[in-house]
C-alpha cells in the first residue's frame, strides 16, 4: 500500500483547488510557496471558478476542465466543499489528494461529521488522502513546497511526519541555520484516512530517506502504529517527539487534533520496545537527527571526555552521569600519550583535562588514543576546535597591526586558523568512522553559531553544550541496543 | 570589608607583572585584552625585567620602579614567583591583587603548599587577593577587561562570579549575541583568600549591580556562604549554577579546583533556603538572567497561555505542567473578547488557541484581557510576533514584484511588518509592567535569532521554546516566594 503514496511526494503535476489571489488566503500562500520553491510553473494548475489568472498562472474553473490529468490534487477550499471535490477527483481518475482545509474534527461535532463524510468518500473511491487540516507536503528533491508556511530547506536524506502543522513547519524553519538537510515532509493533520505510521512505512521503503522524524500528539490505533514502526526501525532510525506528556497536555492535545492521548508511561514503554529514539524537545529532535545521520552508533555506555578547561569537564561529567553514561579511567596507552603532551600535573583521570594546552597536535594524538581505546564506546571533545580561534582573537585584541603585522600577514593568520579547525575536525571524523564510535565535539564559545555550522559542513557534529552531547549519545545507545536485540 | 574590594573593579591604574611580548603567553593575552578593551593605555604599567617595551607600552623592571602608585596589581608570572611579588606589593603599599598564575592547589600537594604560602603572605599584609588560578576581572563601565579570554560585552547591570575561568569566560562570550549586558565579572579561581560569597556581598552593595550570577563547584565554608548570600538575596536576585551534581561530577570538581563538593541534595535545600534561583545549565542561567532583569516577578503559579497554533499549545502545556504551573480556564471577560475576535470554534480553554488568526489587534486585546485577569499570575504568548513576518514571507514567496508591486511598495510593506512587531512587543511590555506580572513571548520561527534580540532591544523577553518560558517562570516564582517569607 505505501508505494501508493509515491505520487503525493513525487507528483508530475499539481492542481490546487481553492487557489486565490487574495494575499491573506491559504490558497494564495500555498500557491506562492509552490511557485517560489521552484516547482515547474508549467506543471501547476490553479483551480478557481471566479478567476482567470492567479499569481500570473492561468486558472481553471474545475478539475474536469484541466488540460491534462494531474498526479496530485491539493485542496484549500472551505470544509463543506471538500467532499464534492473529492467526488470530482474520483470522477477524473485522480487518486492522490492533500486536504489543507481546516474546520473538521478539530472544531467540534459538526466538523467531525464532515470529516467522517470525506473519509467515507476517500475510502469508497480508494483515494490516498492526506489530512484534512494539514500544513501540506514537501519533497526538496522535486523542489516541491506544497505547504502553508514559507520554507526553504537544505536538501538531505531526513524525512519528517508531523501531526501538528505549526510544530512541523516551525521546526523545519530552524533546520537551515542549523545545517540539517531534509528530503520529505508530511503534515498528517487530522489523519482521517492516512495515519502517521503510513508515512513512516513509506519513508521506511523510500530509497532517498535514511532517517525518519515524527511529531506525535496521539494515536488512533497504537497497535498498528507499533507493529509498523518496529519493522521500519530495524532498517532505519526513527526519532519521535511525543507531546501530551502531562494530564494538562493531554487535555490540550484532545482539543487540538481530537487525538486520544494515552498515558505517557505507556508511550515511553512502547517507544522503547519499538526502537524509537524519543526526543524531549524539538531542538533535541534536531540535535539527535544531526548526530544519528552523521555518526556511527555507540556500542556501550562508556564515554571518554577530553576538556580544555576543568569547569566544563565537571559540567560534562555531571551531564554524562545523569544520562547513565559511565566514565572509566584512561588506560595506559592514553596515559602515556598524555604524559608526553601535557604538563605532569594533568588530571590522570576521565575527563582528561588538557589544562589549557594549545597544542593541536597533542590534542589530536590524545583524541586518537581515546578513540582507539577499548575502554570507551564514545568520545566527547570539549573546546579543542576553539583553541585556535581563541588564540587568534587574543592576538587580534593586542592589535597586531600596531605591532607591525601587515594586512596580508593578518589575513593569512586568520585563514590558517580556519584551516586548522577544519583539518582537525576532518581528522576527528575520520577517527569516528574508522573506530566505529561516535565522536561529538562541543564548542562553548569563540566560534560563532554560523561558523560552527559552516565547519560541520553537513558531516560533523558540533554542539554548544556538553548536556546535548550526553543526551544524544545516550539516546543513540538505546537505539543501538534495540538493533542488537531486534535483528 | 567588601567595600575594600572596590579598587579591584574600579582601579585608576593597573600594573601587570609578567606582561609578555610572546604571543602564546597569558602575560601577552591579558595585556592585549586590557589594551583592546579600551582601558586607558596611559594607566597600564607592564612589569617585566627582561623587556623595554611590551605591546608598544613602556615596560618596568619591577613594581618598585613604577612611576606612580597603581591601584591594582595583576600577576601572570610562574607560581613560585608569586609570593615574592606579593611581598613587593605590600612593601609598595599596594593592597589589591589579582593572581592569574596557575599551578597551585589544583595541581597537587606541592601546588597546595605554594597556595598556603601566598594566602599567608596576603593575610599577613592585609592584601585583597583574587585567585590564584583565575581568569581575571572585568568592569565594563571602566572598559576594564583584565581577563585571559577575548571578550567584548554589552554594558549592563548584571554581575557574575565564577569558580571556573573557562565556564565564566565562555558564558560571557555568548552574552553579546543574546543581547544581555554585564557590568562586573570576577573569576574567583582557587579562592585562597577571597571566596565567591565575598564577591556576592560586594555585588550586593554595588549600586551598579541589579542581579548577581554565580557558577559554583564547591564551597569551603557553606555556612558563611549561606549567611552572606541569604542577606544579599533579600535585596537583589541571585542566580546560581552549581555543578558537581553527580558523584562522578563531584570527583571531577575535586580534581579541578580541589573544592570539597557536598551532596547535591544539601545544596538544593540550602539554595532554596537562601533564596537562590538555581539554573540547570549555563544557557538557562542566561535565560533566567534576561527574564529576571527585565520583567516583574510572578505572584503565583497560575499561567495563561495564548498560542497561534495547537501543537505548540500542547507542548507549552506539558512544559508548564512539568514545572508545577497551573493552567486555570479563561474567565468570562477573556471568553467575551475571544468570542469577539476568534472564530466560534476557538478552544474555549487554556491555552487560548488563536487558530492561526492573523489579526494583531485581536491578539493584543486577548493578551490584554489575560494580563488583567485575576485568574493568571503570568502569561506566555506563543507566536504572535511571528504572524506579521510569516505573512510577509508568504507574500514574498509569491513574488509581489511579478504581481505588480514596485520596490518601494515592497520596502514599505516589510518595514511596516517590523514596526508592527516592535509596537506589539512594546504594548506587551507596557502590560507586563502595568499589571505587575511577567509576560514572556515565545517565537519558534520566522524571525531570526538576531532579529529577536534586536526586537527585544534589551527590555523584552523573547524565547525560542515554550520549555524555556515555563522553566524561567517557575524559578522566578520560587524567588518571589522567598521574598514574601524572608522580608
Boltz contact constraints between the chains, C-beta under 6 A:
constraints:
  - contact:
      token1: [A, 23]
      token2: [B, 395]
      max_distance: 6.0
  - contact:
      token1: [A, 29]
      token2: [B, 394]
      max_distance: 6.0
  - contact:
      token1: [A, 32]
      token2: [B, 394]
      max_distance: 6.0
  - contact:
      token1: [A, 32]
      token2: [B, 397]
      max_distance: 6.0
  - contact:
      token1: [A, 32]
      token2: [B, 398]
      max_distance: 6.0
  - contact:
      token1: [A, 33]
      token2: [B, 397]
      max_distance: 6.0
  - contact:
      token1: [A, 36]
      token2: [B, 397]
      max_distance: 6.0
  - contact:
      token1: [A, 55]
      token2: [B, 398]
      max_distance: 6.0
  - contact:
      token1: [A, 56]
      token2: [B, 402]
      max_distance: 6.0
  - contact:
      token1: [A, 107]
      token2: [B, 345]
      max_distance: 6.0
  - contact:
      token1: [A, 108]
      token2: [B, 345]
      max_distance: 6.0
  - contact:
      token1: [A, 150]
      token2: [B, 393]
      max_distance: 6.0
  - contact:
      token1: [A, 150]
      token2: [B, 394]
      max_distance: 6.0
  - contact:
      token1: [A, 150]
      token2: [B, 397]
      max_distance: 6.0
  - contact:
      token1: [A, 164]
      token2: [B, 311]
      max_distance: 6.0
  - contact:
      token1: [A, 166]
      token2: [B, 309]
      max_distance: 6.0
  - contact:
      token1: [A, 166]
      token2: [B, 311]
      max_distance: 6.0
  - contact:
      token1: [A, 166]
      token2: [B, 312]
      max_distance: 6.0
  - contact:
      token1: [A, 167]
      token2: [B, 311]
      max_distance: 6.0
  - contact:
      token1: [A, 170]
      token2: [B, 444]
      max_distance: 6.0
  - contact:
      token1: [A, 170]
      token2: [B, 445]
      max_distance: 6.0
  - contact:
      token1: [A, 173]
      token2: [B, 445]
      max_distance: 6.0
  - contact:
      token1: [A, 217]
      token2: [B, 314]
      max_distance: 6.0
  - contact:
      token1: [A, 243]
      token2: [B, 314]
      max_distance: 6.0
  - contact:
      token1: [A, 243]
      token2: [B, 315]
      max_distance: 6.0
  - contact:
      token1: [A, 243]
      token2: [B, 318]
      max_distance: 6.0
  - contact:
      token1: [A, 244]
      token2: [B, 314]
      max_distance: 6.0
  - contact:
      token1: [A, 245]
      token2: [B, 318]
      max_distance: 6.0
  - contact:
      token1: [A, 246]
      token2: [B, 318]
      max_distance: 6.0
  - contact:
      token1: [A, 246]
      token2: [B, 321]
      max_distance: 6.0
  - contact:
      token1: [A, 248]
      token2: [B, 317]
      max_distance: 6.0
  - contact:
      token1: [A, 248]
      token2: [B, 321]
      max_distance: 6.0
  - contact:
      token1: [A, 248]
      token2: [B, 327]
      max_distance: 6.0
  - contact:
      token1: [A, 249]
      token2: [B, 314]
      max_distance: 6.0
  - contact:
      token1: [A, 249]
      token2: [B, 317]
      max_distance: 6.0
  - contact:
      token1: [A, 249]
      token2: [B, 318]
      max_distance: 6.0
  - contact:
      token1: [A, 252]
      token2: [B, 313]
      max_distance: 6.0
  - contact:
      token1: [A, 252]
      token2: [B, 314]
      max_distance: 6.0
  - contact:
      token1: [A, 252]
      token2: [B, 317]
      max_distance: 6.0
  - contact:
      token1: [A, 252]
      token2: [B, 351]
      max_distance: 6.0
  - contact:
      token1: [A, 253]
      token2: [B, 314]
      max_distance: 6.0
  - contact:
      token1: [A, 255]
      token2: [B, 347]
      max_distance: 6.0
  - contact:
      token1: [A, 256]
      token2: [B, 310]
      max_distance: 6.0
  - contact:
      token1: [A, 256]
      token2: [B, 314]
      max_distance: 6.0
  - contact:
      token1: [A, 281]
      token2: [B, 467]
      max_distance: 6.0
  - contact:
      token1: [A, 309]
      token2: [B, 166]
      max_distance: 6.0
  - contact:
      token1: [A, 310]
      token2: [B, 256]
      max_distance: 6.0
  - contact:
      token1: [A, 311]
      token2: [B, 164]
      max_distance: 6.0
  - contact:
      token1: [A, 311]
      token2: [B, 166]
      max_distance: 6.0
  - contact:
      token1: [A, 311]
      token2: [B, 167]
      max_distance: 6.0
  - contact:
      token1: [A, 312]
      token2: [B, 166]
      max_distance: 6.0
  - contact:
      token1: [A, 313]
      token2: [B, 252]
      max_distance: 6.0
  - contact:
      token1: [A, 314]
      token2: [B, 217]
      max_distance: 6.0
  - contact:
      token1: [A, 314]
      token2: [B, 243]
      max_distance: 6.0
  - contact:
      token1: [A, 314]
      token2: [B, 244]
      max_distance: 6.0
  - contact:
      token1: [A, 314]
      token2: [B, 249]
      max_distance: 6.0
  - contact:
      token1: [A, 314]
      token2: [B, 252]
      max_distance: 6.0
  - contact:
      token1: [A, 314]
      token2: [B, 253]
      max_distance: 6.0
  - contact:
      token1: [A, 314]
      token2: [B, 256]
      max_distance: 6.0
  - contact:
      token1: [A, 315]
      token2: [B, 243]
      max_distance: 6.0
  - contact:
      token1: [A, 317]
      token2: [B, 248]
      max_distance: 6.0
  - contact:
      token1: [A, 317]
      token2: [B, 249]
      max_distance: 6.0
  - contact:
      token1: [A, 317]
      token2: [B, 252]
      max_distance: 6.0
  - contact:
      token1: [A, 318]
      token2: [B, 243]
      max_distance: 6.0
  - contact:
      token1: [A, 318]
      token2: [B, 245]
      max_distance: 6.0
  - contact:
      token1: [A, 318]
      token2: [B, 246]
      max_distance: 6.0
  - contact:
      token1: [A, 318]
      token2: [B, 249]
      max_distance: 6.0
  - contact:
      token1: [A, 321]
      token2: [B, 246]
      max_distance: 6.0
  - contact:
      token1: [A, 321]
      token2: [B, 248]
      max_distance: 6.0
  - contact:
      token1: [A, 327]
      token2: [B, 248]
      max_distance: 6.0
  - contact:
      token1: [A, 345]
      token2: [B, 107]
      max_distance: 6.0
  - contact:
      token1: [A, 345]
      token2: [B, 108]
      max_distance: 6.0
  - contact:
      token1: [A, 347]
      token2: [B, 255]
      max_distance: 6.0
  - contact:
      token1: [A, 393]
      token2: [B, 150]
      max_distance: 6.0
  - contact:
      token1: [A, 394]
      token2: [B, 29]
      max_distance: 6.0
  - contact:
      token1: [A, 394]
      token2: [B, 32]
      max_distance: 6.0
  - contact:
      token1: [A, 394]
      token2: [B, 150]
      max_distance: 6.0
  - contact:
      token1: [A, 395]
      token2: [B, 23]
      max_distance: 6.0
  - contact:
      token1: [A, 397]
      token2: [B, 32]
      max_distance: 6.0
  - contact:
      token1: [A, 397]
      token2: [B, 33]
      max_distance: 6.0
  - contact:
      token1: [A, 397]
      token2: [B, 36]
      max_distance: 6.0
  - contact:
      token1: [A, 397]
      token2: [B, 150]
      max_distance: 6.0
  - contact:
      token1: [A, 398]
      token2: [B, 32]
      max_distance: 6.0
  - contact:
      token1: [A, 398]
      token2: [B, 55]
      max_distance: 6.0
  - contact:
      token1: [A, 402]
      token2: [B, 56]
      max_distance: 6.0
  - contact:
      token1: [A, 444]
      token2: [B, 170]
      max_distance: 6.0
  - contact:
      token1: [A, 445]
      token2: [B, 170]
      max_distance: 6.0
  - contact:
      token1: [A, 445]
      token2: [B, 173]
      max_distance: 6.0
  - contact:
      token1: [A, 467]
      token2: [B, 281]
      max_distance: 6.0
